[in-house]
Amino acid sequence: MTEHPTSSLDDVVHQRVRLGILAVAKEARRVEFTFLRTTLGLTAGNLSQHLGVLEKAGLVTIDKGYEGKRARTWIQLTKAGKKALHDEIATLRALIQQLEGVEEHDGGVNPGPAAAPSPG
């Protein structure tokens, strides 16, 4: 039996907030912490925790510095982060293709295994 696409999803990457961080960071060379926080609708503490997970996994780098007199934190994808995001997207595409094949096979209507027979 062939492995189901969902078994290839990366738990570190697939979590909604972390996937959002990687996606936003992929769109830019580097992204500022406050922009990420606002864009993803997170608290600073929540974003920091997710960034810590991604940094520990080697998927992002976090650089702190100043822009003028204002402290800034910049996030950038690593080569491993770009690959992890690419792999996650490829896995999601495979899952979508598999599900679309199921929809074509059942005419787009799949009541699922719990469908009860109609009373006679």
Biopython code that builds the backbone (N, CA, C, O; Angstrom):
import numpy as np
from Bio.PDB.StructureBuilder import StructureBuilder

atoms = [
    (1, "MET", "N", (0.837, -1.178, 0.000)),
    (1, "MET", "CA", (0.000, 0.000, 0.000)),
    (1, "MET", "C", (0.888, 1.248, 0.000)),
    (1, "MET", "O", (1.915, 1.289, 0.677)),
    (2, "THR", "N", (0.486, 2.249, -0.756)),
    (2, "THR", "CA", (1.234, 3.491, -0.851)),
    (2, "THR", "C", (0.961, 4.348, 0.375)),
    (2, "THR", "O", (-0.153, 4.372, 0.898)),
    (3, "GLU", "N", (1.997, 5.054, 0.825)),
    (3, "GLU", "CA", (1.871, 5.932, 1.992)),
    (3, "GLU", "C", (0.936, 7.098, 1.672)),
    (3, "GLU", "O", (1.013, 7.683, 0.592)),
    (4, "HIS", "N", (0.070, 7.427, 2.598)),
    (4, "HIS", "CA", (-0.864, 8.546, 2.418)),
    (4, "HIS", "C", (-0.091, 9.858, 2.500)),
    (4, "HIS", "O", (0.811, 9.982, 3.329)),
    (5, "PRO", "N", (-0.425, 10.849, 1.654)),
    (5, "PRO", "CA", (0.314, 12.116, 1.664)),
    (5, "PRO", "C", (0.394, 12.789, 3.037)),
    (5, "PRO", "O", (1.386, 13.456, 3.330)),
    (6, "THR", "N", (-0.616, 12.630, 3.873)),
    (6, "THR", "CA", (-0.603, 13.308, 5.170)),
    (6, "THR", "C", (0.527, 12.816, 6.070)),
    (6, "THR", "O", (0.942, 13.527, 6.986)),
    (7, "SER", "N", (1.029, 11.603, 5.817)),
    (7, "SER", "CA", (2.119, 11.100, 6.654)),
    (7, "SER", "C", (3.431, 11.830, 6.376)),
    (7, "SER", "O", (4.386, 11.701, 7.142)),
    (8, "SER", "N", (3.485, 12.594, 5.284)),
    (8, "SER", "CA", (4.692, 13.362, 4.958)),
    (8, "SER", "C", (4.633, 14.809, 5.441)),
    (8, "SER", "O", (5.595, 15.557, 5.270)),
    (9, "LEU", "N", (3.508, 15.211, 6.043)),
    (9, "LEU", "CA", (3.429, 16.579, 6.562)),
    (9, "LEU", "C", (4.393, 16.735, 7.730)),
    (9, "LEU", "O", (4.486, 15.857, 8.588)),
    (10, "ASP", "N", (5.098, 17.839, 7.758)),
    (10, "ASP", "CA", (6.080, 18.129, 8.798)),
    (10, "ASP", "C", (5.370, 18.858, 9.944)),
    (10, "ASP", "O", (4.836, 19.950, 9.749)),
    (11, "ASP", "N", (5.364, 18.256, 11.133)),
    (11, "ASP", "CA", (4.658, 18.848, 12.271)),
    (11, "ASP", "C", (5.183, 20.235, 12.640)),
    (11, "ASP", "O", (4.413, 21.083, 13.091)),
    (12, "VAL", "N", (6.460, 20.474, 12.459)),
    (12, "VAL", "CA", (7.032, 21.790, 12.772)),
    (12, "VAL", "C", (6.511, 22.828, 11.791)),
    (12, "VAL", "O", (6.147, 23.935, 12.189)),
    (13, "VAL", "N", (6.475, 22.480, 10.518)),
    (13, "VAL", "CA", (6.081, 23.418, 9.469)),
    (13, "VAL", "C", (4.569, 23.532, 9.352)),
    (13, "VAL", "O", (4.054, 24.626, 9.118)),
    (14, "HIS", "N", (3.856, 22.443, 9.507)),
    (14, "HIS", "CA", (2.433, 22.412, 9.178)),
    (14, "HIS", "C", (1.555, 23.186, 10.166)),
    (14, "HIS", "O", (0.447, 23.583, 9.805)),
    (15, "GLN", "N", (2.001, 23.404, 11.359)),
    (15, "GLN", "CA", (1.217, 24.159, 12.326)),
    (15, "GLN", "C", (0.857, 25.513, 11.697)),
    (15, "GLN", "O", (1.719, 26.163, 11.104)),
    (16, "ARG", "N", (-0.394, 25.941, 11.821)),
    (16, "ARG", "CA", (-0.912, 27.103, 11.104)),
    (16, "ARG", "C", (-0.048, 28.359, 11.235)),
    (16, "ARG", "O", (0.271, 28.990, 10.227)),
    (17, "VAL", "N", (0.331, 28.726, 12.444)),
    (17, "VAL", "CA", (1.108, 29.950, 12.642)),
    (17, "VAL", "C", (2.492, 29.816, 12.026)),
    (17, "VAL", "O", (2.970, 30.733, 11.360)),
    (18, "ARG", "N", (3.139, 28.670, 12.249)),
    (18, "ARG", "CA", (4.490, 28.490, 11.700)),
    (18, "ARG", "C", (4.472, 28.446, 10.174)),
    (18, "ARG", "O", (5.379, 28.971, 9.528)),
    (19, "LEU", "N", (3.458, 27.829, 9.602)),
    (19, "LEU", "CA", (3.325, 27.837, 8.148)),
    (19, "LEU", "C", (3.131, 29.270, 7.653)),
    (19, "LEU", "O", (3.678, 29.655, 6.619)),
    (20, "GLY", "N", (2.357, 30.052, 8.391)),
    (20, "GLY", "CA", (2.175, 31.461, 8.046)),
    (20, "GLY", "C", (3.469, 32.248, 8.119)),
    (20, "GLY", "O", (3.753, 33.064, 7.242)),
    (21, "ILE", "N", (4.251, 32.011, 9.155)),
    (21, "ILE", "CA", (5.541, 32.691, 9.298)),
    (21, "ILE", "C", (6.434, 32.371, 8.111)),
    (21, "ILE", "O", (7.014, 33.271, 7.502)),
    (22, "LEU", "N", (6.543, 31.095, 7.785)),
    (22, "LEU", "CA", (7.406, 30.680, 6.669)),
    (22, "LEU", "C", (6.910, 31.254, 5.347)),
    (22, "LEU", "O", (7.714, 31.673, 4.514)),
    (23, "ALA", "N", (5.589, 31.276, 5.146)),
    (23, "ALA", "CA", (5.031, 31.799, 3.900)),
    (23, "ALA", "C", (5.306, 33.297, 3.758)),
    (23, "ALA", "O", (5.725, 33.757, 2.696)),
    (24, "VAL", "N", (5.070, 34.049, 4.827)),
    (24, "VAL", "CA", (5.316, 35.496, 4.771)),
    (24, "VAL", "C", (6.811, 35.767, 4.581)),
    (24, "VAL", "O", (7.190, 36.636, 3.795)),
    (25, "ALA", "N", (7.653, 35.030, 5.292)),
    (25, "ALA", "CA", (9.098, 35.225, 5.166)),
    (25, "ALA", "C", (9.598, 34.857, 3.777)),
    (25, "ALA", "O", (10.560, 35.448, 3.287)),
    (26, "LYS", "N", (8.957, 33.890, 3.141)),
    (26, "LYS", "CA", (9.350, 33.487, 1.782)),
    (26, "LYS", "C", (9.072, 34.600, 0.783)),
    (26, "LYS", "O", (9.781, 34.744, -0.213)),
    (27, "GLU", "N", (8.032, 35.387, 1.057)),
    (27, "GLU", "CA", (7.655, 36.456, 0.135)),
    (27, "GLU", "C", (8.624, 37.634, 0.169)),
    (27, "GLU", "O", (8.609, 38.471, -0.734)),
    (28, "ALA", "N", (9.455, 37.709, 1.184)),
    (28, "ALA", "CA", (10.410, 38.815, 1.324)),
    (28, "ALA", "C", (11.794, 38.250, 1.607)),
    (28, "ALA", "O", (11.926, 37.108, 2.048)),
    (29, "ARG", "N", (12.814, 39.042, 1.356)),
    (29, "ARG", "CA", (14.172, 38.604, 1.688)),
    (29, "ARG", "C", (14.309, 38.410, 3.186)),
    (29, "ARG", "O", (14.927, 37.453, 3.653)),
    (30, "ARG", "N", (13.719, 39.340, 3.934)),
    (30, "ARG", "CA", (13.637, 39.228, 5.389)),
    (30, "ARG", "C", (12.413, 40.023, 5.828)),
    (30, "ARG", "O", (11.972, 40.943, 5.139)),
    (31, "VAL", "N", (11.878, 39.653, 6.979)),
    (31, "VAL", "CA", (10.646, 40.275, 7.437)),
    (31, "VAL", "C", (10.824, 40.736, 8.880)),
    (31, "VAL", "O", (11.483, 40.070, 9.678)),
    (32, "GLU", "N", (10.239, 41.865, 9.199)),
    (32, "GLU", "CA", (10.367, 42.450, 10.529)),
    (32, "GLU", "C", (9.328, 41.844, 11.469)),
    (32, "GLU", "O", (8.197, 41.581, 11.061)),
    (33, "PHE", "N", (9.709, 41.623, 12.713)),
    (33, "PHE", "CA", (8.875, 40.989, 13.731)),
    (33, "PHE", "C", (7.493, 41.623, 13.833)),
    (33, "PHE", "O", (6.486, 40.917, 13.841)),
    (34, "THR", "N", (7.439, 42.954, 13.911)),
    (34, "THR", "CA", (6.167, 43.645, 14.084)),
    (34, "THR", "C", (5.258, 43.433, 12.885)),
    (34, "THR", "O", (4.045, 43.291, 13.040)),
    (35, "PHE", "N", (5.838, 43.410, 11.688)),
    (35, "PHE", "CA", (5.048, 43.145, 10.483)),
    (35, "PHE", "C", (4.441, 41.746, 10.555)),
    (35, "PHE", "O", (3.259, 41.561, 10.265)),
    (36, "LEU", "N", (5.247, 40.769, 10.938)),
    (36, "LEU", "CA", (4.753, 39.391, 11.083)),
    (36, "LEU", "C", (3.633, 39.329, 12.123)),
    (36, "LEU", "O", (2.587, 38.727, 11.879)),
    (37, "ARG", "N", (3.851, 39.939, 13.257)),
    (37, "ARG", "CA", (2.873, 39.919, 14.348)),
    (37, "ARG", "C", (1.539, 40.485, 13.874)),
    (37, "ARG", "O", (0.486, 39.897, 14.120)),
    (38, "THR", "N", (1.586, 41.625, 13.197)),
    (38, "THR", "CA", (0.378, 42.276, 12.709)),
    (38, "THR", "C", (-0.278, 41.466, 11.588)),
    (38, "THR", "O", (-1.490, 41.251, 11.603)),
    (39, "THR", "N", (0.501, 41.030, 10.646)),
    (39, "THR", "CA", (-0.016, 40.291, 9.497)),
    (39, "THR", "C", (-0.705, 38.999, 9.915)),
    (39, "THR", "O", (-1.746, 38.640, 9.366)),
    (40, "LEU", "N", (-0.124, 38.304, 10.882)),
    (40, "LEU", "CA", (-0.675, 37.022, 11.320)),
    (40, "LEU", "C", (-1.644, 37.151, 12.499)),
    (40, "LEU", "O", (-2.229, 36.157, 12.931)),
    (41, "GLY", "N", (-1.814, 38.358, 13.014)),
    (41, "GLY", "CA", (-2.766, 38.592, 14.097)),
    (41, "GLY", "C", (-2.387, 37.885, 15.389)),
    (41, "GLY", "O", (-3.227, 37.250, 16.027)),
    (42, "LEU", "N", (-1.119, 37.999, 15.771)),
    (42, "LEU", "CA", (-0.606, 37.293, 16.948)),
    (42, "LEU", "C", (-0.167, 38.271, 18.031)),
    (42, "LEU", "O", (0.058, 39.452, 17.765)),
    (43, "THR", "N", (-0.050, 37.769, 19.246)),
    (43, "THR", "CA", (0.590, 38.548, 20.297)),
    (43, "THR", "C", (2.097, 38.401, 20.123)),
    (43, "THR", "O", (2.560, 37.463, 19.474)),
    (44, "ALA", "N", (2.846, 39.302, 20.688)),
    (44, "ALA", "CA", (4.302, 39.235, 20.601)),
    (44, "ALA", "C", (4.820, 37.943, 21.231)),
    (44, "ALA", "O", (5.721, 37.302, 20.690)),
    (45, "GLY", "N", (4.247, 37.563, 22.376)),
    (45, "GLY", "CA", (4.691, 36.350, 23.060)),
    (45, "GLY", "C", (4.425, 35.097, 22.248)),
    (45, "GLY", "O", (5.273, 34.207, 22.181)),
    (46, "ASN", "N", (3.249, 35.020, 21.627)),
    (46, "ASN", "CA", (2.907, 33.855, 20.822)),
    (46, "ASN", "C", (3.828, 33.754, 19.614)),
    (46, "ASN", "O", (4.330, 32.674, 19.303)),
    (47, "LEU", "N", (4.053, 34.875, 18.932)),
    (47, "LEU", "CA", (4.949, 34.878, 17.776)),
    (47, "LEU", "C", (6.356, 34.474, 18.195)),
    (47, "LEU", "O", (7.010, 33.699, 17.498)),
    (48, "SER", "N", (6.827, 34.988, 19.320)),
    (48, "SER", "CA", (8.166, 34.647, 19.806)),
    (48, "SER", "C", (8.309, 33.147, 20.038)),
    (48, "SER", "O", (9.335, 32.561, 19.691)),
    (49, "GLN", "N", (7.291, 32.524, 20.620)),
    (49, "GLN", "CA", (7.353, 31.082, 20.866)),
    (49, "GLN", "C", (7.457, 30.308, 19.558)),
    (49, "GLN", "O", (8.272, 29.392, 19.448)),
    (50, "HIS", "N", (6.653, 30.658, 18.577)),
    (50, "HIS", "CA", (6.703, 29.957, 17.291)),
    (50, "HIS", "C", (8.018, 30.202, 16.565)),
    (50, "HIS", "O", (8.562, 29.296, 15.934)),
    (51, "LEU", "N", (8.522, 31.415, 16.653)),
    (51, "LEU", "CA", (9.822, 31.701, 16.036)),
    (51, "LEU", "C", (10.922, 30.878, 16.704)),
    (51, "LEU", "O", (11.848, 30.416, 16.038)),
    (52, "GLY", "N", (10.817, 30.697, 18.018)),
    (52, "GLY", "CA", (11.788, 29.868, 18.733)),
    (52, "GLY", "C", (11.807, 28.435, 18.215)),
    (52, "GLY", "O", (12.873, 27.840, 18.060)),
    (53, "VAL", "N", (10.625, 27.883, 17.950)),
    (53, "VAL", "CA", (10.525, 26.518, 17.410)),
    (53, "VAL", "C", (11.179, 26.455, 16.029)),
    (53, "VAL", "O", (11.943, 25.535, 15.736)),
    (54, "LEU", "N", (10.871, 27.439, 15.191)),
    (54, "LEU", "CA", (11.427, 27.453, 13.835)),
    (54, "LEU", "C", (12.938, 27.678, 13.844)),
    (54, "LEU", "O", (13.663, 27.085, 13.045)),
    (55, "GLU", "N", (13.409, 28.537, 14.749)),
    (55, "GLU", "CA", (14.847, 28.793, 14.842)),
    (55, "GLU", "C", (15.576, 27.542, 15.331)),
    (55, "GLU", "O", (16.625, 27.182, 14.797)),
    (56, "LYS", "N", (15.021, 26.883, 16.344)),
    (56, "LYS", "CA", (15.633, 25.662, 16.878)),
    (56, "LYS", "C", (15.715, 24.576, 15.804)),
    (56, "LYS", "O", (16.672, 23.801, 15.773)),
    (57, "ALA", "N", (14.714, 24.521, 14.926)),
    (57, "ALA", "CA", (14.698, 23.541, 13.838)),
    (57, "ALA", "C", (15.608, 23.957, 12.683)),
    (57, "ALA", "O", (15.781, 23.204, 11.725)),
    (58, "GLY", "N", (16.189, 25.154, 12.772)),
    (58, "GLY", "CA", (17.096, 25.622, 11.724)),
    (58, "GLY", "C", (16.389, 26.144, 10.486)),
    (58, "GLY", "O", (16.989, 26.213, 9.414)),
    (59, "LEU", "N", (15.109, 26.517, 10.621)),
    (59, "LEU", "CA", (14.337, 26.966, 9.463)),
    (59, "LEU", "C", (14.341, 28.476, 9.271)),
    (59, "LEU", "O", (14.075, 28.963, 8.172)),
    (60, "VAL", "N", (14.641, 29.224, 10.337)),
    (60, "VAL", "CA", (14.749, 30.677, 10.240)),
    (60, "VAL", "C", (15.959, 31.147, 11.034)),
    (60, "VAL", "O", (16.443, 30.462, 11.936)),
    (61, "THR", "N", (16.431, 32.334, 10.672)),
    (61, "THR", "CA", (17.411, 33.026, 11.502)),
    (61, "THR", "C", (16.722, 34.278, 12.041)),
    (61, "THR", "O", (15.857, 34.863, 11.389)),
    (62, "ILE", "N", (17.123, 34.665, 13.229)),
    (62, "ILE", "CA", (16.554, 35.847, 13.872)),
    (62, "ILE", "C", (17.706, 36.788, 14.185)),
    (62, "ILE", "O", (18.636, 36.438, 14.913)),
    (63, "ASP", "N", (17.629, 37.984, 13.625)),
    (63, "ASP", "CA", (18.669, 38.991, 13.833)),
    (63, "ASP", "C", (18.066, 40.197, 14.517)),
    (63, "ASP", "O", (17.034, 40.716, 14.093)),
    (64, "LYS", "N", (18.720, 40.640, 15.586)),
    (64, "LYS", "CA", (18.266, 41.821, 16.308)),
    (64, "LYS", "C", (19.243, 42.951, 16.028)),
    (64, "LYS", "O", (20.454, 42.743, 15.945)),
    (65, "GLY", "N", (18.700, 44.141, 15.884)),
    (65, "GLY", "CA", (19.538, 45.297, 15.612)),
    (65, "GLY", "C", (18.737, 46.568, 15.763)),
    (65, "GLY", "O", (17.676, 46.590, 16.387)),
    (66, "TYR", "N", (19.255, 47.596, 15.193)),
    (66, "TYR", "CA", (18.605, 48.902, 15.283)),
    (66, "TYR", "C", (18.426, 49.484, 13.897)),
    (66, "TYR", "O", (19.256, 49.308, 13.005)),
    (67, "GLU", "N", (17.325, 50.176, 13.749)),
    (67, "GLU", "CA", (17.064, 50.980, 12.566)),
    (67, "GLU", "C", (16.880, 52.385, 13.105)),
    (67, "GLU", "O", (15.830, 52.720, 13.652)),
    (68, "GLY", "N", (17.916, 53.209, 12.944)),
    (68, "GLY", "CA", (17.926, 54.487, 13.644)),
    (68, "GLY", "C", (18.090, 54.196, 15.122)),
    (68, "GLY", "O", (19.007, 53.472, 15.509)),
    (69, "LYS", "N", (17.219, 54.745, 15.955)),
    (69, "LYS", "CA", (17.285, 54.486, 17.395)),
    (69, "LYS", "C", (16.298, 53.407, 17.827)),
    (69, "LYS", "O", (16.185, 53.100, 19.014)),
    (70, "ARG", "N", (15.601, 52.849, 16.880)),
    (70, "ARG", "CA", (14.545, 51.889, 17.197)),
    (70, "ARG", "C", (15.049, 50.446, 17.066)),
    (70, "ARG", "O", (15.608, 50.064, 16.038)),
    (71, "ALA", "N", (14.844, 49.667, 18.107)),
    (71, "ALA", "CA", (15.229, 48.252, 18.085)),
    (71, "ALA", "C", (14.331, 47.500, 17.111)),
    (71, "ALA", "O", (13.121, 47.722, 17.067)),
    (72, "ARG", "N", (14.931, 46.617, 16.339)),
    (72, "ARG", "CA", (14.194, 45.809, 15.361)),
    (72, "ARG", "C", (14.634, 44.362, 15.451)),
    (72, "ARG", "O", (15.774, 44.065, 15.809)),
    (73, "THR", "N", (13.720, 43.470, 15.124)),
    (73, "THR", "CA", (14.023, 42.050, 15.022)),
    (73, "THR", "C", (13.630, 41.604, 13.625)),
    (73, "THR", "O", (12.493, 41.793, 13.194)),
    (74, "TRP", "N", (14.593, 41.006, 12.921)),
    (74, "TRP", "CA", (14.382, 40.586, 11.541)),
    (74, "TRP", "C", (14.421, 39.064, 11.457)),
    (74, "TRP", "O", (15.259, 38.416, 12.084)),
    (75, "ILE", "N", (13.504, 38.505, 10.674)),
    (75, "ILE", "CA", (13.415, 37.061, 10.494)),
    (75, "ILE", "C", (13.683, 36.753, 9.025)),
    (75, "ILE", "O", (13.187, 37.433, 8.126)),
    (76, "GLN", "N", (14.472, 35.721, 8.809)),
    (76, "GLN", "CA", (14.818, 35.335, 7.444)),
    (76, "GLN", "C", (14.818, 33.816, 7.340)),
    (76, "GLN", "O", (15.278, 33.125, 8.250)),
    (77, "LEU", "N", (14.298, 33.297, 6.224)),
    (77, "LEU", "CA", (14.335, 31.857, 6.001)),
    (77, "LEU", "C", (15.761, 31.399, 5.743)),
    (77, "LEU", "O", (16.535, 32.090, 5.081)),
    (78, "THR", "N", (16.098, 30.242, 6.266)),
    (78, "THR", "CA", (17.371, 29.614, 5.936)),
    (78, "THR", "C", (17.154, 28.761, 4.686)),
    (78, "THR", "O", (16.026, 28.618, 4.213)),
    (79, "LYS", "N", (18.217, 28.210, 4.167)),
    (79, "LYS", "CA", (18.105, 27.287, 3.035)),
    (79, "LYS", "C", (17.221, 26.103, 3.437)),
    (79, "LYS", "O", (16.382, 25.659, 2.653)),
    (80, "ALA", "N", (17.408, 25.595, 4.653)),
    (80, "ALA", "CA", (16.584, 24.485, 5.151)),
    (80, "ALA", "C", (15.127, 24.913, 5.287)),
    (80, "ALA", "O", (14.228, 24.112, 5.033)),
    (81, "GLY", "N", (14.876, 26.156, 5.681)),
    (81, "GLY", "CA", (13.511, 26.667, 5.800)),
    (81, "GLY", "C", (12.825, 26.749, 4.451)),
    (81, "GLY", "O", (11.647, 26.415, 4.332)),
    (82, "LYS", "N", (13.547, 27.190, 3.437)),
    (82, "LYS", "CA", (12.990, 27.247, 2.079)),
    (82, "LYS", "C", (12.649, 25.845, 1.589)),
    (82, "LYS", "O", (11.605, 25.633, 0.973)),
    (83, "LYS", "N", (13.529, 24.897, 1.864)),
    (83, "LYS", "CA", (13.282, 23.510, 1.444)),
    (83, "LYS", "C", (12.093, 22.918, 2.202)),
    (83, "LYS", "O", (11.253, 22.243, 1.608)),
    (84, "ALA", "N", (12.021, 23.167, 3.501)),
    (84, "ALA", "CA", (10.915, 22.636, 4.302)),
    (84, "ALA", "C", (9.576, 23.189, 3.817)),
    (84, "ALA", "O", (8.594, 22.451, 3.732)),
    (85, "LEU", "N", (9.531, 24.482, 3.498)),
    (85, "LEU", "CA", (8.301, 25.082, 2.983)),
    (85, "LEU", "C", (7.954, 24.488, 1.625)),
    (85, "LEU", "O", (6.796, 24.161, 1.365)),
    (86, "HIS", "N", (8.939, 24.349, 0.770)),
    (86, "HIS", "CA", (8.731, 23.751, -0.557)),
    (86, "HIS", "C", (8.191, 22.329, -0.428)),
    (86, "HIS", "O", (7.243, 21.956, -1.119)),
    (87, "ASP", "N", (8.792, 21.539, 0.454)),
    (87, "ASP", "CA", (8.356, 20.151, 0.657)),
    (87, "ASP", "C", (6.928, 20.089, 1.202)),
    (87, "ASP", "O", (6.143, 19.231, 0.799)),
    (88, "GLU", "N", (6.597, 20.993, 2.112)),
    (88, "GLU", "CA", (5.248, 21.017, 2.692)),
    (88, "GLU", "C", (4.215, 21.338, 1.612)),
    (88, "GLU", "O", (3.157, 20.712, 1.549)),
    (89, "ILE", "N", (4.527, 22.300, 0.778)),
    (89, "ILE", "CA", (3.614, 22.671, -0.306)),
    (89, "ILE", "C", (3.458, 21.514, -1.286)),
    (89, "ILE", "O", (2.352, 21.246, -1.755)),
    (90, "ALA", "N", (4.554, 20.828, -1.600)),
    (90, "ALA", "CA", (4.481, 19.670, -2.500)),
    (90, "ALA", "C", (3.604, 18.570, -1.900)),
    (90, "ALA", "O", (2.834, 17.930, -2.616)),
    (91, "THR", "N", (3.717, 18.352, -0.599)),
    (91, "THR", "CA", (2.897, 17.349, 0.079)),
    (91, "THR", "C", (1.425, 17.749, 0.047)),
    (91, "THR", "O", (0.557, 16.910, -0.199)),
    (92, "LEU", "N", (1.143, 19.017, 0.294)),
    (92, "LEU", "CA", (-0.246, 19.490, 0.238)),
    (92, "LEU", "C", (-0.818, 19.354, -1.170)),
    (92, "LEU", "O", (-1.989, 19.012, -1.335)),
    (93, "ARG", "N", (0.001, 19.618, -2.180)),
    (93, "ARG", "CA", (-0.452, 19.434, -3.571)),
    (93, "ARG", "C", (-0.796, 17.972, -3.844)),
    (93, "ARG", "O", (-1.807, 17.672, -4.478)),
    (94, "ALA", "N", (0.054, 17.066, -3.361)),
    (94, "ALA", "CA", (-0.201, 15.630, -3.546)),
    (94, "ALA", "C", (-1.506, 15.228, -2.863)),
    (94, "ALA", "O", (-2.282, 14.444, -3.410)),
    (95, "LEU", "N", (-1.743, 15.761, -1.678)),
    (95, "LEU", "CA", (-2.980, 15.467, -0.962)),
    (95, "LEU", "C", (-4.190, 15.989, -1.742)),
    (95, "LEU", "O", (-5.195, 15.290, -1.876)),
    (96, "ILE", "N", (-4.091, 17.197, -2.246)),
    (96, "ILE", "CA", (-5.188, 17.788, -3.022)),
    (96, "ILE", "C", (-5.465, 16.948, -4.269)),
    (96, "ILE", "O", (-6.623, 16.674, -4.586)),
    (97, "GLN", "N", (-4.422, 16.544, -4.970)),
    (97, "GLN", "CA", (-4.607, 15.717, -6.166)),
    (97, "GLN", "C", (-5.293, 14.403, -5.819)),
    (97, "GLN", "O", (-6.177, 13.947, -6.545)),
    (98, "GLN", "N", (-4.889, 13.805, -4.722)),
    (98, "GLN", "CA", (-5.503, 12.545, -4.307)),
    (98, "GLN", "C", (-6.986, 12.756, -3.996)),
    (98, "GLN", "O", (-7.827, 11.961, -4.415)),
    (99, "LEU", "N", (-7.305, 13.815, -3.272)),
    (99, "LEU", "CA", (-8.697, 14.087, -2.919)),
    (99, "LEU", "C", (-9.533, 14.464, -4.141)),
    (99, "LEU", "O", (-10.702, 14.090, -4.235)),
    (100, "GLU", "N", (-8.942, 15.194, -5.063)),
    (100, "GLU", "CA", (-9.664, 15.525, -6.286)),
    (100, "GLU", "C", (-9.981, 14.266, -7.081)),
    (100, "GLU", "O", (-11.031, 14.181, -7.717)),
    (101, "GLY", "N", (-9.078, 13.288, -7.049)),
    (101, "GLY", "CA", (-9.330, 12.014, -7.713)),
    (101, "GLY", "C", (-10.494, 11.279, -7.080)),
    (101, "GLY", "O", (-11.284, 10.646, -7.781)),
    (102, "VAL", "N", (-10.609, 11.354, -5.768)),
    (102, "VAL", "CA", (-11.726, 10.729, -5.059)),
    (102, "VAL", "C", (-13.035, 11.416, -5.449)),
    (102, "VAL", "O", (-14.039, 10.742, -5.680)),
    (103, "GLU", "N", (-13.034, 12.740, -5.525)),
    (103, "GLU", "CA", (-14.237, 13.484, -5.901)),
    (103, "GLU", "C", (-14.690, 13.126, -7.308)),
    (103, "GLU", "O", (-15.886, 12.971, -7.555)),
    (104, "GLU", "N", (-13.735, 12.992, -8.242)),
    (104, "GLU", "CA", (-14.087, 12.616, -9.610)),
    (104, "GLU", "C", (-14.694, 11.220, -9.636)),
    (104, "GLU", "O", (-15.645, 10.962, -10.374)),
    (105, "HIS", "N", (-14.141, 10.321, -8.830)),
    (105, "HIS", "CA", (-14.595, 8.932, -8.801)),
    (105, "HIS", "C", (-16.003, 8.809, -8.227)),
    (105, "HIS", "O", (-16.798, 7.997, -8.702)),
    (106, "ASP", "N", (-16.318, 9.612, -7.207)),
    (106, "ASP", "CA", (-17.642, 9.481, -6.573)),
    (106, "ASP", "C", (-18.621, 10.556, -7.042)),
    (106, "ASP", "O", (-19.669, 10.754, -6.428)),
    (107, "GLY", "N", (-18.286, 11.238, -8.113)),
    (107, "GLY", "CA", (-19.203, 12.236, -8.662)),
    (107, "GLY", "C", (-19.295, 13.502, -7.839)),
    (107, "GLY", "O", (-20.234, 14.281, -8.002)),
    (108, "GLY", "N", (-18.315, 13.723, -6.942)),
    (108, "GLY", "CA", (-18.304, 14.926, -6.130)),
    (108, "GLY", "C", (-19.163, 14.839, -4.893)),
    (108, "GLY", "O", (-19.196, 15.773, -4.091)),
    (109, "VAL", "N", (-19.868, 13.716, -4.724)),
    (109, "VAL", "CA", (-20.713, 13.550, -3.544)),
    (109, "VAL", "C", (-20.254, 12.293, -2.827)),
    (109, "VAL", "O", (-20.354, 11.185, -3.353)),
    (110, "ASN", "N", (-19.746, 12.488, -1.612)),
    (110, "ASN", "CA", (-19.270, 11.355, -0.848)),
    (110, "ASN", "C", (-19.887, 11.426, 0.541)),
    (110, "ASN", "O", (-19.414, 12.186, 1.386)),
    (111, "PRO", "N", (-20.945, 10.641, 0.794)),
    (111, "PRO", "CA", (-21.591, 10.711, 2.098)),
    (111, "PRO", "C", (-20.731, 10.159, 3.219)),
    (111, "PRO", "O", (-21.053, 10.349, 4.392)),
    (112, "GLY", "N", (-19.655, 9.486, 2.887)),
    (112, "GLY", "CA", (-18.754, 8.962, 3.914)),
    (112, "GLY", "C", (-19.231, 7.632, 4.440)),
    (112, "GLY", "O", (-20.344, 7.205, 4.131)),
    (113, "PRO", "N", (-18.403, 6.965, 5.234)),
    (113, "PRO", "CA", (-18.714, 5.626, 5.707)),
    (113, "PRO", "C", (-19.846, 5.596, 6.734)),
    (113, "PRO", "O", (-20.412, 4.532, 6.985)),
    (114, "ALA", "N", (-20.191, 6.741, 7.334)),
    (114, "ALA", "CA", (-21.203, 6.736, 8.383)),
    (114, "ALA", "C", (-22.614, 6.961, 7.841)),
    (114, "ALA", "O", (-23.562, 7.091, 8.616)),
    (115, "ALA", "N", (-22.758, 7.007, 6.521)),
    (115, "ALA", "CA", (-24.087, 7.248, 5.951)),
    (115, "ALA", "C", (-25.012, 6.072, 6.270)),
    (115, "ALA", "O", (-24.668, 4.911, 6.053)),
    (116, "ALA", "N", (-26.158, 6.396, 6.776)),
    (116, "ALA", "CA", (-27.128, 5.368, 7.151)),
    (116, "ALA", "C", (-28.075, 5.098, 5.999)),
    (116, "ALA", "O", (-28.423, 6.015, 5.254)),
    (117, "PRO", "N", (-28.493, 3.864, 5.844)),
    (117, "PRO", "CA", (-29.469, 3.582, 4.779)),
    (117, "PRO", "C", (-30.800, 4.259, 5.104)),
    (117, "PRO", "O", (-31.170, 4.406, 6.269)),
    (118, "SER", "N", (-31.499, 4.660, 4.068)),
    (118, "SER", "CA", (-32.779, 5.317, 4.300)),
    (118, "SER", "C", (-33.813, 4.285, 4.755)),
    (118, "SER", "O", (-33.799, 3.139, 4.305)),
    (119, "PRO", "N", (-34.701, 4.702, 5.644)),
    (119, "PRO", "CA", (-35.721, 3.759, 6.148)),
    (119, "PRO", "C", (-36.626, 3.290, 5.017)),
    (119, "PRO", "O", (-36.989, 4.083, 4.148)),
    (120, "GLY", "N", (-36.982, 2.051, 5.017)),
    (120, "GLY", "CA", (-37.715, 1.457, 3.917)),
    (120, "GLY", "C", (-39.101, 1.321, 4.180)),
    (120, "GLY", "O", (-39.845, 0.831, 3.331)),
]
sb = StructureBuilder()
sb.init_structure("model")
sb.init_model(0)
sb.init_chain("A")
sb.init_seg("    ")
for serial, (resi, resn, name, xyz) in enumerate(atoms, 1):
    if name == "N":
        sb.init_residue(resn, " ", resi, " ")
    sb.init_atom(name, np.array(xyz, "f"), 0.0, 1.0, " ", f" {name:<3s}", serial, name[0])
structure = sb.get_structure()
